[in-house]
Amino acid sequence: MTPNRAPRAGGQLLADALAINGTDTVFCVPGESYLAVLDGLYEHRDSVRVITCRHEAAAANMAEAHGKLTGRPGVCFVTRGPGATHGSTGVHTARQDSTPMIMFVGQVGRDASQRDTFQEVDYRQMFGGLAKGVIQIEDARRVPELVGYAYQLAVSGRPGPVVVALPEDMLTDVVEAVDSPPWQPVQAAPGASQMQRLAGMLEHAERPMMIVGGSGWTEQAARDISGFAQAHGLPVACAFRRQDIIDNDHPCYAGDLSLAPNPTLAQHVRDSDFLLVVGTRLGEASTLGYTLIANPDPGKPMVHVLAGAEELGRVYRPALAINAGPAAFADAARALPVPANAAAARAVWVRQARAGYEQWQVVTEVPGNVNMGRIVRHVRERLADDAIVTNGAGNYAIWLHRYYAYRRRGTQLAPTCGAMGYGVPAAIAAQIAHPERQVVCFAGDGCFLMSGQELATVARYALPIIFIVVNNGMYGTIRMHQEKTYPARVIGTELTNPDFAVFARSFGLHGVTVTDTAQFAPAFDAAVRERRATLIEIQVDPQAITPAATLDQLRRQAAQGSLAP
């Protein structure tokens, strides 16, 4: 790289720094506070694509999804004040999901700071406990240095979001500054002695189990860890919404540890005598509120592998803590010597775990004319192995997580933090990053309308995404908990919806309404065949709240248990 020493405005320095650090896509809602950056990006319009969104929360979620999908920092720009508060949703998701991301925020001019100026916010205070780091660039000469630091911070250790505040007048200052080199990937690796200890502990285990999750995985790492599991006879469970780490058709795959896990899988975790946990912090969702695996002492030998050293020992006290990224660990694990007959000795244990998963795949009967289990199975059968499936939060996702089979790394985009409204912007980010691949978004009626305006973005950039909107006329997850806790006292969870198919057509997309399971396959197959942006609204019976229970059943069980106050 030949450093550019010519005098440049701060906004141009920033745009140049984005290009130097390999950014190919920027998501934004434009604002006057960073117009100088947009002007700078004009010079890079052939290599850095600027995607204009309709809401800052969507722009931030797109950046988060881009980071989750690529492993490189996803980048978004939002304007000061309201733009920053809207964008904070994506920052929270990136923090909880350990996703590399940078959100650049416009800031009031330095001459007007600390006066409660129009749209002024102290971003260090606002994002101090939310982001991995908060930087405010006061001197344009330091733009290359501090932007480079933001990239390095976002990807190092436990990945996460960095917020960079940009005073408006700083961006127009013309200064002489030397460009900084691009960020470099840094990943902790396990030591030889640690791998030897792991091998010894694993050799003595009769019923070992591996749990994988977190960020930082690659396709090669996924193959390595799968080969390691098969060679050593390890059933593998994926943490909440990390199902694409292991090919779900792999004989060692035992299912996912979600908010409503397969009871057989949960029992398998309890019955195990050794746990190898790789990449995941073992959060609340994957541990049934920290009850599936006791803390701080798991009650059995546990090896915990994490990229972030600060997280090791925070909730669980493992017998062996290994500070390593998942790719480096998977590479080292694949090379471990395999004791004679290790896989054979655990063959029954592995088959039992796999059989429990396969039994969990049997579609249950539910009330109404639509069975989401059969619909998800049809989607799985029609999509290519590299198709990307996205979703936000809501009970509709239970069917997706249970019945869809992920076969390749980088095909699942879902918020482990449970953020509604995520699926639509994530699908947009995925289709922009991979225009050649199929992208399908699942959303509930409540979830969809938190970001439904982004159909305008879909239309503007001609993205052939298929949206499947599951409409039961309520905030389903909240209603489920409402019936469990306060049976028959329904308030605040019912919804009034538009005709979603007509709504899609108003943006120029194809729109279809499905009221019976048999109607879905022709509509979906046509959308796949024609590579046409399509929204399929599925009207489901509100009673079908989960694959295993109805609202009336939950209400009766709660009433009998005297759960209501």
GUKE-657850 format. One record per residue: x, y, z of N, C-alpha, C in turn. Coordinates in steps of 0.001 Angstrom, whole numbers, plus 500000, padded with zeros to 6 digits. Layout:
<sites>
XYZXYZXYZ ...
</sites>
This chain:
<sites>
500850498806500000500000500000500000500880501236500000 500661502128499080501384503395499041500594504438499818 501138504947500926500376505899501744500013507153500958 498808507608501155498352508853500547498639509984501533 499526510895501173499905511971502078499267513302501690 498436513295500661497831514540500197496846515059501236 496718516381501366495723516934502296494317516450501923 493578516013502934492218515504502714491313515933503865 490024516029503564489045516280504616488879515026505459 488436515218506708488234514081507596487287513047507017 486238513506506327485294512574505714485936511730504637 486846512326503860487555511574502830488548510593503454 489220511019504503490117510112505217489365508888505726 488172509132506243487372508030506766486941507086505644 486467507646504537486061506810503409487246505997502889 488420506618502828489617505905502381489964504781503353 489791505038504642490093504022505654489150502827505529 487888503073505217486951501973505010487421501089503862 487820501710502771488274500945501613489552500169501927 490478500811502615491740500147502964491487498933503844 490500499010504721490205497906505628489271496859505028 489064496931503723488355495873503018486850495923503080 486283497054503480484830497170503532484273497267502116 483342496377501779482742496421500448481295496873500459 480691496950501661479283497339501773479098498181503023 478358499263502879478009500130503997476494500288504007 475888500088505161474438500252505313474185501561506059 473203502322505611473019503626506245471600504148506067 471265505093506937470209506067506698470925507400506679 470929508145505566471758509341505459471351510423506453 472342511176506900472089512284507810473054513415507539 472621514638507826473487515779507530474741515775508390 474720515045509502475876515055510402477087514348509817 476907513514508805478071512844508206478049512939506675 477538514039506162477513514239504712478916514200504109 479909514649504865481277514649504346481789513231504107 481308512262504901481695510867504681481025510333503420 479747510640503253479061510210502035479754510775500806 480174512014500903480899512607499773482220511872499539 482870511480500624484105510726500487483881509363499865 482774508735500200482456507421499640482129507495498154 481771508675497682481518508829496241482760508447495445 483920508729495998485169508397495316485414506883495280 484730506138496152484918504679496233483664503927495773 482805504600495029481509504003494698481620502736493855 482765502511493218482931501293492424483353500098493270 483813500335494502484286499237495349483574499141496687 482983500232497149482240500226498415480789500575498107 479938499605498263478525499810497928477800500427499121 477064501491498877476287502155499924474832501738499776 474315501048500792472933500567500784472092501498501652 471160502170501025470299503112501740469092502378502316 468919502471503616467839501770504315466748502756504714 465667502229505266464537503072505638464421503289507145 465264502639507925465250502814509374466623502430509903 467109503187510889468445502932511425468560501568512110 467476501102512744467543499775513357467795498711512301 467167498874511137467385497921510051468807498024509521 469317499237509373470692499410508894471677498739509840 471469498921511148472361498304512129472231496789512103 471011496280511963470825494833511884471440494253510614 471379495005509523472029494540508293473538494449508494 474114495468509147475548495431509413475903494262510313 475080494013511327475334492877512220475264491570511454 474256491417510610474115490184509828475286490017508869 475735491109508273476892491056507374478123490565508135 478328491095509335479455490657510145479345489205510555 478141488788510901477916487396511303478180486446510144 477819486874508948477925486011507770479354485953507233 480077487061507295481397487134506668482560486975507631 482331487240508924483430487237509873484238488520509861 483885489460508984484525490775508925483563491807509524 484067492907510050483165493883510657482113494394509677 480849494216510023479781494853509266479747496326509626 479452497189508655479566498638508862478236499318508565 477835500194509484476665501033509214476947502448509668 476212503383509076476285504794509449474894505259509850 474820505936510983473564506533511431473856507958511857 472839508777511802473036510166512181472901510331513687 473156511532514158473213511799515595471832511672516246 471833511543517549470601511544518325469663510409518011 468498510689517407467530509631517109468109508517516243 468998508860515317469614507829514492470407506845515327 471138507376516308471947506524517174471080505665518079 470022506245518631469173505457519522468453504350518750 468010504646517538467417503599516704468430502490516413 469648502888516077470665501911515709471161501077516867 470879501491518100471377500762519264470874499331519320 469736499054518681469218497682518663470228496730518030 470789497132516904471770496281516250473046496142517051 473419497192517773474608497128518625474397496104519732 473225496121520337472918495145521394472978493722520855 472409493501519672472448492168519073473884491738518806 474690492642518260476081492310517962476854491974519231 476584492668520313477276492401521573476902491027522120 475616490738522176475179489462522734475545488293521828 475565488528520511475859487460519556477343487377519188 478170488227519805479619488234519555479920488403518066 479347489446517487479489489713516052480359490938515820 481360490849514941482165492039514637481353493055513844 481311494273514332480477495306513719481013496673514115 480878497653513222481225499033513549480056499928513163 479577500698514118478537501679513832479146503076513964 479204503780512836479666505155512816478464506072513056 478637506998513993477531507854514409477917509313514216 477066510078513555477284511511513467477203512154514841 477959513216515030477969513912516324477937515421516055 477450516163517028477410517624516898478827518163516767 478959519355516232480263519969516084480953520182517420 482274520184517401483039520315518643482811521660519321 482507522679518535482293524003519120480961524120519841 480080523123519650478750523175520276478536522047521282 479569521287521573479396520124522451479149520546523898 478499519652524636478192519823526060477266521009526332 476415521325525337475415522379525514473999521841525372 473879520522525380472599519892525074472100520405523723 473044520433522790472790520915521441471792520005520721 471222520530519653470262519778518847470772518364518546 470056517352519041470352515940518821471679515496519432 472166516217520440473431515833521060473234514685522039 474139513727522011474171512602522942475631512326523296 475883512032524546477215511592524956477312510102524641 477961509751523528477961508360523074478842507462523928 479845508029524563480646507203525467479790506721526630 478937507607527115478055507232528214476931506320527727 476359506645526583475216505881526072475598504451525721 476719504273525029477103502953524545478187502289525398 478597502953526483479700502437527279479500501017527778 478294500673528183478027499325528674477414498412527645 477227498931526431476539498168525393477492497683524313 478412498530523904479349498179522846480645497633523440 481429497000522606482739496518523037483695497688523229 483499498742522453484324499937522578483616501134521995 483887502314522526483313503571522022484453504556521802 484517505101520595485585506014520210484959507288519666 485467508433520057485061509698519438486308510328518838 486280510616517545487445511153516842487376512678516857 488226513281517665488221514739517822489148515434516831 490157514711516328491164515300515455491189514518514149 490947515179513015490875514492511725492178513785511382 493292514273511904494567513628511622494640512216512197 493789511912513162493810510594513801492768509634513214 492066510069512168491053509202511563491629507856511130 492725507806510357493236506489509953493595505599511140 494238506174512139494646505415513321493445504847514066 492460505687514361491348505264515209490351504385514466 490168504606513176489303503719512404489942502333512318 491263502292512092491954501012512081491834500293513404 491932501051514502491771500454515826490361499888516008 489351500598515508487975500118515619487816498763514932 488399498621513755488334497341513050489030496249513853 490227496549514349490985495536515087490255495133516359 489683496092517057488959495808518298487730494959518038 487029495232516933485783494512516630486008493025516401 487182492651515889487413491249515513488291490493516498 488968491171517399489936490513518276489270489932519518 489829488806520016489258488180521191487824487770520923 486942488070521880485521487878521626485050489000520717 484647488713519476484222489777518567483032490552519131 482863491763518642481752492565519121481651493892518399 480682494723518801480447496003518120481287497128518693 481723498005517811482435499218518206481666500411517653 481467501408518474480771502633518064481806503735517900 481765504424516754482715505508516465481912506781516214 482085507770517084481372509042516959482209510025516139 481514510786515269482182511646514297481649513075514401 482334513952515140481894515354515176481824515928513759 480750516615513484480475517063512116481573517962511567 482082518879512398483099519798511895484446519104511711 484706518042512477485938517277512279485984516670510885 484837516263510389484780515598509089485074516556507932 484956517840508172485242518810507090486614519468507236 487313519174508327488673519695508481489580519076507421 490375519902506743491336519412505756492709519338506432 493255518141506461494503517904507187495421517008506371 496664516919506799497600515954506235497701514774507203 497450513595506715497515512390507539497911511216506664 498622510286507246499072509103506519498099507956506782 497691507261505724496784506114505877497440505016506706 496618504327507506497105503199508306496893501893507553 497743500890507778497539499581507138496234498958507612 495693497991506859494426497357507241494571496465508472 493440496152509078493423495265510247493897493862509852 494400493159510841494866491797510623494135490854511557 493719489699511055493042488743511935493984488217513009 493507488204514238494272487681515374493377486711516124 493860485510516333493048484517517026493927483732517985 493504483661519221494230482867520206494157481391519828 495231480667520114495294479241519780495601478437521031 495127477196521093495379476377522282496835475944522359 497342475814523570498693475334523759498754473816523672 499944473289523371500110471840523237499784471117524538 500179471700525666499905471048526953498411471003527243 497692472052526838496241472053527039495574470968526205 496011470809524963495432469773524112495760468379524654 496941468216525256497283466931525862496375466635527053 496120467650527864495198467465528993493806467116528508 493359467817527479492044467512526909491986466063526432 493014465623525734493028464252525222492939463242526359 493658463498527454493610462578528583492243462534529239 491614463696529407490284463748530016489256463062529126 489365463301527827488415462709526896488558461194526844 489779460715526923490022459272526831489338458512527961 489240459139529135488654458467530293487141458636530388 486563459391529494485111459614529531484370458482528830 483257458053529401482420457020528780481272457636527991 480763458764528489479611459408527847479917460893527610 480903461178526766481256462585526517480253463246525585 480202464553525670479304465325524803479995466638524457 479804467069523217480356468354522793479218469316522488 479377470568522939478431471636522652479198472731521920 478739473108520737479426474122519943478508475326519739 479118476484519585478324477694519362479233478890519202 478653480068519377479434481287519280479774481671517855 480623482691517737481005483206516428482447482816516123 482915483195514928484291482934514546484517481618513839 483456480890513542483593479619512842483747479854511337 484449478944510691484576478934509239484094477578508736 483938477470507425483537476179506865484581475110507171 485856475482507099486908474517507401486852474104508867 486630475057509756486529474739511181485355473815511446 484235474057510761483072473192510926483387471770510472 484112471643509361484504470298508898485472469646509881 486421470428510400487397469881511336486737469375512607 485817470163513152485204469764514421484268468579514213 483644468491513027482796467338512717483639466063512616 484795466174511945485682465022511838486212464582513183 486556465550514030487012465251515391485929464513516176 484687464996516078483589464360516797483380462924516341 483417462704515058483191461362514532484326460415514925 485550460894514862486689460042515190486691459618516651 486245460508517530486296460235518964484955459761519534 483919459681518713482629459218519206481956460215520122 481794461446519642481191462513520442479871462966519847 478755462813520555477534463485520099477744464995520188 477166465735519234477364467185519193476024467890519240 475899468814520177474721469686520247475157471100519912 474319471825519193474607473217518862473879474138519831 474530475215520209473909476209521071472772476907520323 471992477667521068470817478356520543471149479177519300 470473478861518215470579479567516941471997479541516359 472689478457516613473992478208515994473992476840515316 472866476457514755472687475109514222473502474828512968 473998475871512299474701475644511039476184475340511229 476650475229512463478050474890512685478324473448512284 477368472566512536477498471148512201476438470784511168 476825470052510150475853469526509188474810468722509958 473554469159509866472497468500510640472216467079510200 472787466659509056472678465273508617473856464420509095 474795465023509796475971464290510293475533463275511358 476098462082511357475668461055512322475911461428513774 476800462386514045477048462803515436476156463965515869 475434464577514931474611465730515291473414465274516122 473235465903517289472187465487518219471086466527518390 471217467699517744470174468711517845470691469996518455 469762470911518707470137472221519234469565472444520617 470337473129521436469910473497522782469269474869522714 467948474874522665467196476109522456466349476409523675 465469477400523531464560477755524620463574476637524911 463283475809523907462396474657524094463069473444523458 464115472902524103464905471848523464464199470502523476 464697469628522643464261468240522653464530467664524048 463505467167524756463737466615526097464764465488526104 464802464703525023465778463621524941467195464174524897 467408465257524135468723465885524071469100466456525426 468166467126526074468450467690527394468874466599528373 468206465463528305468564464360529200469941463806528853 470268463795527572471585463329527153472679464225527750 472427465530527782473397466448528380473531466153529872 472414465925530527472455465622531960473200464312532227 473005463324531365473601462007531574475072461939531184 475562462927530484476960462895530052477887462964531258 479084462395531090480068462439532185481259463337531846 481195464013530694482254464931530301481698465874529244 481952467174529408481454468163528454482634468910527834 482619468969526519483558469798525772482745470915525132 482941472126525596482153473277525154483060474180524328 482709474381523066483592475090522141482888476304521543 483392477482521832482940478694521163481770479403521799 480980478719522597479784479321523180480002479672524643 479382480774525068479474481180526466478565480347527371 477731479494526767476708478750527514475769479729528220 475021480465527405474118481470527938472815480881528453 471938481774528850470670481385529470469819480529528544 469758480903527255468876480192526327469322478758526100 470619478501526085471129477160525788471239476272527019 470970476815528196471120476037529429469831475973530253 468709476320529604467427476346530325467545477192531596 468034478402531409468168479309532543469214478839533532 470302478272533034471421477787533842471026476622534756 470013475873534343469607474689535109470026473387534442 470164473386533125470563472167532427471989471782532800 472841472778532906474218472590533370474385473498534576 474671472907535734474758473691536956475936474646536894 475795475771537592476906476701537689477050477171539137 478228477530539578479465477599538798480118476236538552 479819475265539394480417473937539227479480473086538379 479891472675537181479001471886536313478662470510536862 479376470055537883479092468744538456479712467598537692 480513467902536697481220466905535888482395467617535230 483409466886534789484524467544534110484044468300532868 484492469529532723484128470335531575485354471076531068 485553471024529763486578471817529101485864472920528343 486237474166528605485557475312527996486543476056527106 486204476170525823487070476815524835486391478088524363 487047479234524585486460480525524188487540481457523670 487163482296522703488098483282522166488324484422523141 487330484746523954487433485847524907487888485365526264 489104485695526654489635485233527939488807485751529105 488228486942528959487461487531530053486175486768530357 485731485924529419484505485160529620484767483815530295 485990483326530217486309482027530820486259482138532341 485455481277532963485290481311534402484296482334534902 483663483056533984482717484091534410481446483487534988 480899482487534313479679481832534787479970480403535245 480813479706534490481152478319534795482632478207535157 482941477322536088484325477030536464484712475687535852 485291475703534665485625474438534011486853473789534626 486974472488534405488179471787534844489379472248534024 489126472622532786490182473118531911489610474245531059 490211475423531149489804476570530335490852476795529256 490398476902528009491295477105526884490901478390526165 491812479350526171491557480603525470491983480431524011 490994480165523146491281479922521731490054480217520903 490276480686519690489185480840518743488746479478518242 487509479359517785487012478043517364487761477450516187 488202478292515244488910477757514081490258477174514484 490996477893515347492290477389515799492117476129516634 491101476117517485490891474921518309490491473726517450 489586473948516494489131472844515651490287472238514871 491186473090514416492354472607513687493229471742514591 493443472188515836494252471417516779493545470133517201 492240470189517385491488469008517804491497467929516742 491412468348515487491402467382514386492703466582514343 493769467200514833495072466541514788495362465678516010 494477465676516997494707464849518190494710463364517827 495595462583518423495579461141518170494284460522518702 493783459556517983492520458905518359492841457581519044 492441457419520312492676456148520988491996455001520244 492586453839520313492021452675519636490609452407520124 489704452193519184488313451829519466487540452917520212 488029454175520163487320455251520872485905455412520343 485763455519519008484436455709518421483564454479518631 484155453292518519483382452057518681482836451928520097 483656452311521088483233452184522479482052453098522794 481933454190522039480849455146522309479771455108521232 479787454093520410478868454035519277477414454044519726 477102453281520747475713453228521227475286454596521757 476177455244522497475907456571523056475610457586521945 476400457536520875476200458443519755474902458121519026 474645456829518804473406456440518096472171456849518878 472224456737520184471067457143521001470796458640520855 471869459424520875471701460871520730471143461208519358 471651460548518333471168460801516974469724460349516810 469388459211517382468012458706517281467031459660517953 467454460274519058466587461246519725466315462442518843 467331462883518113467148463998517180466208463606516047 466408462441515471465572462010514342464122461836514765 463889461352515962462516461233516455461894462618516641 462692463576517047462240464955517244461830465601515916 462301465027514804461983465551513489460615465117512980 459966464192513652458636463742513238457649464894513455 456942465263512403456039466410512460454810466077513290 454476466948514214453304466750515066452063467334514403 450909466889514855449641467457514385449279468667515234 448752469698514583448381470924515277446991471361514826 446331472238515588445003472720515189445059473539513902 443956473550513169443844474405511992444221473711510701 444111474473509620444368473936508278445832474036507847 446640474702508649448046474882508293448928474182509321 449869473398508814450841472743509686452225473288509336 452760474130510209454048474769509925455183473757509874 455050472644510579456078471614510507456239471084509093 455136470808508433455199470300507058455689471384506095 455339472617506368455800473712505510457310473876505617 457836473842506825459282473975507003460010472802506361 459468471610506480460092470446505842460126470613504321 459068471195503767459048471418502313460117472433501917 460261473490502691461292474482502418462669473821502442 462894472987503442464177472294503564464469471433502342 463452470763501834463642469864500692463885470616499389 463394471841499268463484472581498009464710473478497909 465312473827499032466429474767499000467762474050498822 468710474750498202470064474228498061470761474215499416 471824473421499520472532473298500792473130474624501252 473445475526500297474057476797500688473048477933500818 471758477615500765470733478648500940470840479242502345 470564480539502449470639481237503736469227481474504247 468994481075505489467679481214506109467809482159507301 466930483155507362466988484139508437465677484145509214 465743484612510439464527484810511237464811485783512360 463750486314512921463863487176514090463470486405515325 462521486936516085462110486286517326460601486091517342 460168485017517957458750484693518064458551483194518037 457373482757518453457114481316518515457136480642517148 456908481398516078456984480810514740458346480172514498 459387480722515140460749480217514921460951478836515522 460087478426516446460223477083517029460127476031515938 459184476207515003459026475247513906460256475260513005 460784476441512731461958476542511873463150475840512505 463433476116513755464596475532514413464447474021514576 463245473580514753463046472145514979463095471342513683 462498471849512609462293471016511420463202471352510231 463920472460510303464815472773509198466190472163509463 466820471628508442468155471037508561469174471929507870 470116472441508651471202473260508101472351472323507738 472856472478506524473860471533506037475232472157505829 475297473490505872476589474160505668476724475340506603 477955475605507004478247476772507820477908478045507030 477359479047507733477023480308507086475677480305506405 474757479480506881473425479426506270472315479792507250 472652480090508489471652480485509485471987481866510013 471042482790509889471183484128510455469998484365511374 470273484359512669469215484538513658469833485147514914 469109486003515616469670486680516783469593485822518040 470730485483518619470688484715519863470172485571521016 470156486905520823469640487791521861468118487895521817 467475487278520822466017487276520758465414488582520284 466084489282519378465590490570518888464544490379517795 463369490961517987462357490960516943462766491928515833 462242491685514634462522492558513504463838492291512817 464541491229513210465880490966512685465854490275511323 464894489400511093464924488530509922464923489264508595 464122490306508456464029491029507185465351491720506840 465903492569507717467189493182507362468317492171507207 468302491092507990469341490066507841469277489424506467 468060489181505969467903488592504639468431489542503566 468195490832503742468696491814502775470219491801502758 470822491820503946472281491778504030472833490506503397 472171489381503633472637488105503084472561488090501567 471469488606501008471317488581499553472291489534498878 472601490648499541473588491578498989474982490957499030 475298490272500120476615489646500239476767488464499292 475667487729499072475711486531498234474550486556497225 474657487373496188473551487495495226473235486203494500 474175485274494453473969484027493722473238482965494540 473100483179495836472509482165496704471041482454496998 470297481403497333468899481558497737468848482098499161 467924483030499403467741483604500734466260483562501072 465948482994502225464567482896502697464496483474504100 463512484328504323463292484940505636461985484437506228 462039483935507452460842483607508219460590484731509223 459343485143509332458988486194510290457563485977510766 457307486309512021455941486342512506455296487650512122 454000487756512329453324488999511964453822490170512798 454042489946514082454590491000514918456029491314514569 456811490291514346458231490443514012458400491169512681 457600490798511688457755491364510357457508492864510334 456463493313511020456113494729510935457049495630511730 458010495055512441459041495880513062460088496326512052 460123495677510889461082496079509854460501495922508453 459171495825508357458526495596507066458731496699506062 459042497917506535459283499015505600460498498748504723 461361497801505133462552497516504340462242496735503067 460970496401502835460609495877501517460924496917500441 460932498189500847461334499237499908462796499062499506 463623498638500448465033498371500147465165497155499243 464346496140499494464330494944498640463998495331497207 462990496177497057462576496593495722463643497465495055 464215498373495817465206499300495243466403498562494673 466844497511495369468047496794494925467722495464494237 466436495257493924465993494087493149466532492784493731 466224492541494998466729491364495705465679490254495686 466004489075495161465008488002495008464786487175496278 464507487837497377464322487164498669462897486634498770 462744485494499416461417484952499713461128485200501186 460049485905501469459629486180502845458431485298503186 458517484599504290457417483761504766456928484372506072 455752484978506035455198485670507196454127484786507829 454385484379509052453474483495509785452556484369510632 451292484419510256450339485357510849449355484623511751 449482484863513059448485484330513998447764485434514758 447975486690514335447219487806514899447585488180516320 448815487860516742449192488205518119450699488120518281 451180488697519374452553488468519797452590487105520467 452891486076519684452679484702520113453481484284521327 454764484634521362455585484220522506455085484859523794 454754486139523732454278486825524935452923486268525362 452074485978524365450773485388524695450947484022525358 451909483232524881452164481929525483452526482085526958 453439482999527256453836483207528655452695483831529460 451905484648528797450758485246529469449780484176529928 449502483211529042448571482131529393449158481215530466 450483481045530444451118480208531459451082480859532845 451178482175532864451327482880534132450034483532534612 449281484073533646448022484750533990446915484220533078 446506482966533235445567482349532286444258483120532162 443820483261530895442545483879530531442507485386530777 443621485978531164443669487431531384444464488064530232 443850488031529053444532488450527827444446489968527677 445593490596527578445643492037527372446989492390526740 446956493241525734448188493765525178448900492881524177 448390491694523894449125490781523003448404490522521686 447221491088521490446496490878520236446910491937519216 446908491557517932447388492441516872446345492634515778 446375493796515161445606494070513946446603494203512806 446424493402511775447418493333510707446858493784509366 447746494193508468447326494457507091447200493146506330 446737493244505107446837492118504178448295492107503714 449069491159504230450505491181503973450836490981502491 450048490171501795450308489952500368450096491249499581 449040491992499915448794493283499258449887494276499632 450298494253500887451377495125501351452631494890500518 452981493622500274454165493304499457453988493793498024 452797493609497486452557494022496100452656495535495953 452376496268497016452472497727496934453912498190496732 454872497333497060456283497641496824456790497034495516 455911496355494792456313495729493548456766494295493696 456641493718494891456968492313495105455755491458494767 455973490169494624454875489240494440454328488887495822 453027488835495963452414488523497251451392487417497128 451437486456498062450543485298498046450028485064499468 448770484659499580448197484313500880447910482822500917 448334482166501983448145480728502164447289480494503401 446212479736503221445337479413504353445249477905504591 445958477127503768445962475675503898447359475168503540 447798474129504216449143473601503986449385473286502514 448384472740501843448550472321500448448800473499499509 448416474695499914448603475862499057450041476378499080 450805475961500074452132476546500235453115476081499175 453185474793498925454216474254498029454197474906496649 453042475038495978453053475685494657453550477128494709 453152477862495740453576479261495847455079479355496098 455586478535496986457007478574497308457853478092496135 457435477004495523458206476454494402458283477448493245 457211478183493008457218479178491936458206480298492262 458237480722493531459165481780493926460613481327493767 460893480073494122462244479530493972462613479430492495 461693478931491713461951478710490285462171480026489546 461384481031489875461421482296489142462436483296489697 463041482964490865463994483886491497463384485282491587 462212485310492166461425486545492223461147486903493676 461348488161494029461043488601495389459572488341495684 459324487558496720457966487100497009457716487114498508 456527487533498885456076487402500269454911486435500304 455045485386501114453980484407501296453444484556502713 452225485058502823451585485157504138450900483829504453 451207483274505601450590482020506038449703482325507241 448431482134507074447487482390508158447302481112508967 447780481137510193447752479942511036446735480110512153 446296478995512684445359478984513810446082479492515056 445548480505515731446218481000516946446412479930518005 445576478885517976445730477817518959447046477058518791 447581477039517576448825476297517311450013477126517784 450187477222519087451191478113519658452582477486519671 452664476146519759453925475412519628453600474081518952 454619473338518508454336472019517919453728471032518909 453809471342520208453380470366521215452218470839522079 451778472097521935450747472603522849449866473628522165 448636473741522668447714474773522220447551475812523330 446995476961522973446747477983523989445789477487525059 444748476767524636443783476258525608444435475277526575 445335474441526060446040473506526940446900474251527958 447604475267527494448431476044528414447574476732529472 446429477241529039445537477930529981445022476968531038 444606475758530608444101474775531569445199474331532535 446380474083532002447476473642532865447841474712533883 447829475963533450448162477046534370447095477200535441 445832477100535028444747477233535989444781476114537021 445065474910536557445134473773537475446297473888538440 447355474555537968448520474730538825448440475968539691 447322476692539577447095477901540374448231478909540206 448632479103538915449716480033538645449248481483538640 447950481682538419447444483055538356447417483662539744 447700484955539872447694485591541188446283485729541724 
</sites>
